Amino acid sequence: MLKKQRSSRIGIITTLLLSFVFGMFGTPGHAGAKEAKIGFVLSMTGAAAVYGSTQINGAKMAIDEINAAAGKDGVKIVALFEDDASTPQQGINVFNKFIKADNVALLIGPTLSNTAQVTDRIAQQEGVPVLAVSNTVKGLTDIGDYIFRDSLTEAVVIPNTIKIAKEKLGVSKVAVLYGNDDAFTKGGYDAFKKALGDAKIEILSEQTFAKGDRDFSPQLTQIKGKNPDAIIVSALAEEASGIVSQARQLGIPKTIPIIGGNGFNSPSFMKNAGEAAEGVIVGAAWNSASSSPLTRKFVADFTAKYNGPPDQFAAQAYAGVYIAYEAVKKAGSPDNRKAIRDAMAQIKIFDTVLGKFSFTAVRDADHLPIVQQVRGGKFVVFGE
Amino acid sequence: MSLFAQQLINGLFIGSVYGLFAVGYTLVFGVLDILNMAHAAVFTLGGLVALWLIQTAGMSIWLAFPLAVLFSGLLGLLINSLAFVPLRQRQDTYFSGLISSIAMSIIFESAALGLFSARTVRFPQGTVPIHIWQFAGITVTSLQVEIVLVAAFLMVILTQFLKRSRIGKAIRAVAENDRAARLLGIHVDGIIASTFFISSALGGAAGILFGLYFDALSPDMGRSIELKGLAVIVLGGMGSIPGAIIGGLAFGLSEVLTVAISGTSNLRDAVAFTVLFAILLLRPSGILGRGRVREI
């Protein structure tokens, strides 16, 4: 009883605080015919805050560039930012606010797949296009024809990672550790399991953990006892760093590589895991070392503006804003949700920092994935 | 076999942190018959302040640890004077004290959130040099050994302090009967304040060790240990210090073994709290509790 009162009280206080703090980020404006109102639903607090903050930076940079280039006569973007607090509940509130009160033309976000699976249904029902820029769970766009994403799914990235790990390292038996109470980490596990089966790699042991866990030593001890060639981990960055450093502390040698899912693609993983992150292999949608002029300009500008290099999530958010803007331009009217949806579905071989970008027939991202490895505290392309 | 031994050792390490946390919890309960619900928030702040001292003030862990422990103790004095002293003469002092300490814990947690933001942070690399030792298939790091030694050292000091020192004896006298203690000339209010100081200092120390062991500190880390701490002192016997230590170790072992056997952490809390439930049914006073007899 007491516990219950308490958590509801914390809930009320947090909600008040959040609405106060993040209410200030939104810049209410009246969308004329020359303005496209885009609602950004990203995680500024909670478990996914590490991704949300870099997404916001990426998105803001794209918006500034577009609005500067639009000049006096072009279509400008009016961006509204709200925090989904890494939870579906808060995500629903923000989606409703953006759709009904702010009347946005389209939505970008939310950060987590877990949230998106719930919130995107609302947008589909209301006929508001959503562009996901970080969700990688399988089948998200099956929700309906208004749901798009520019983030490659684990189902595309992971088989590529496994294939290359098998070719280059001769991995034949692995142990798997994943979070089983989250759509994203569970989705990553499903993709790994299928890819391992297709590549005929034996799974010696499967262990799970829950969101918020800090002690992974029991699971890792069991895994160590099986002597795998590699350890497959599907986790968010916060848990990933704990898993990697505890694995090394338990004496699992660096000759047994850890292969991670999309959650590892974060500088905060590298920062928190430190030395232990060396040698970790991760599949990714974006390569910061790419020689394409768009990517090089993006990395240079971003680094100068935010005093640190961008990660994949910043790149996907940055590309997402350009993709959304392309759809708005093609639609002809920046407040017609139906026209924007139709225009977005037509986008093919569009030049972005992610490479030549197209939407598949089911509105999923289509471009080339890469495999990276941590070396000297940085991601480098694996096998080069 | 070495696998099982490794799991026992894993349980021992986390159990010793639980034990240290619960000792502080149970100390206040033993003296006042009141649960200090802000204990978990002190645990969090202890860890975060130690991190701040190391990262921002550039201290070594050997200096930051005692300073952060001292700071946690001062937080205990603050909790006592704000949440408990003003209510002590009221009729419903037990219940209102519980509620006001919940308020303190929310204030502390919000302060931690405001000062350190919602991110998960860690002690800088090399705060404590880590050596990895392996023998007979078992791996132990120097950090783990240090954590157990520090926890054991603090618990031994506390036990000896309560047994032999003047203040320790006075604390036991107040725990036994505060009115009689007052009649004997013991400064009861001062003794209660020093109990809070010791209890919170231990809670803060547990927070630092927890942060060092798991390489992860965040403003909500107290939540994960709050209920476990309660369970541990119920398991060991409310108000019993050796009980809290044994309860902490038993809880740590049950968690680790459940995960090891089931291969998932979803059942971890279920098993631990089922054991607690069974203890409450079969032996309501806990493992080492003896009804109304005090043991501190």
Contacts between the chains, C-beta under 8 A, distances in Angstrom:
chain1	res1	chain2	res2	distance
A	2	B	98	7.3
A	2	B	102	7.4
A	3	B	227	7.8
A	6	B	102	5.5
A	6	B	106	7.7
A	9	B	106	7.0
A	10	B	106	6.2
A	10	B	109	7.8
A	13	B	106	6.9
A	13	B	110	7.2
A	17	B	110	7.8
A	45	B	118	4.8
A	46	B	118	6.7
A	49	B	118	5.5
A	49	B	119	6.3
A	50	B	119	6.7
A	180	B	264	6.6
A	180	B	266	6.9
A	181	B	266	7.2
A	205	B	263	7.3
A	206	B	263	6.6
A	207	B	263	5.0
A	207	B	264	7.0
A	208	B	263	6.9
A	208	B	264	4.1
A	208	B	265	6.6
A	208	B	266	6.9
A	209	B	264	7.6
A	209	B	265	4.6
A	210	B	265	5.0
A	210	B	266	5.8
A	212	B	224	6.5
A	213	B	265	5.5
A	214	B	214	4.3
A	214	B	216	5.6
A	214	B	221	7.7
A	214	B	224	6.9
A	215	B	10	7.8
A	215	B	14	5.6
A	215	B	214	6.6
A	215	B	255	7.5
A	215	B	256	7.6
A	217	B	10	4.3
A	217	B	13	8.0
A	217	B	14	7.9
A	217	B	256	7.2
A	218	B	7	6.0
A	218	B	10	5.8
A	218	B	255	7.7
A	218	B	256	4.6
A	218	B	257	7.6
A	218	B	259	3.8
A	218	B	260	4.5
A	218	B	265	7.9
A	219	B	259	6.1
A	219	B	260	7.8
A	219	B	263	7.2
A	219	B	265	7.3
A	221	B	3	6.5
A	221	B	6	4.8
A	221	B	7	5.6
A	221	B	10	6.2
A	221	B	260	6.7
A	222	B	3	7.2
A	222	B	260	5.7
A	222	B	263	6.7
A	224	B	6	7.9
A	225	B	3	4.3
A	238	B	120	4.9
A	238	B	216	7.3
A	241	B	122	7.7
A	241	B	215	7.1
A	241	B	216	7.7
A	242	B	214	6.2
A	242	B	215	6.2
A	242	B	216	5.6
A	245	B	215	5.3
A	246	B	214	7.8
A	246	B	215	7.9
A	249	B	130	7.0
A	249	B	132	6.7
A	249	B	139	7.6
A	249	B	141	5.1
A	249	B	143	7.7
A	250	B	6	7.7
A	250	B	139	5.3
A	251	B	132	5.7
A	251	B	134	5.5
A	251	B	139	3.5
A	268	B	119	7.7
A	272	B	120	7.0
A	272	B	121	7.8
A	272	B	122	5.2
A	272	B	215	6.9
A	272	B	216	7.4
A	274	B	125	4.5
A	275	B	125	6.2
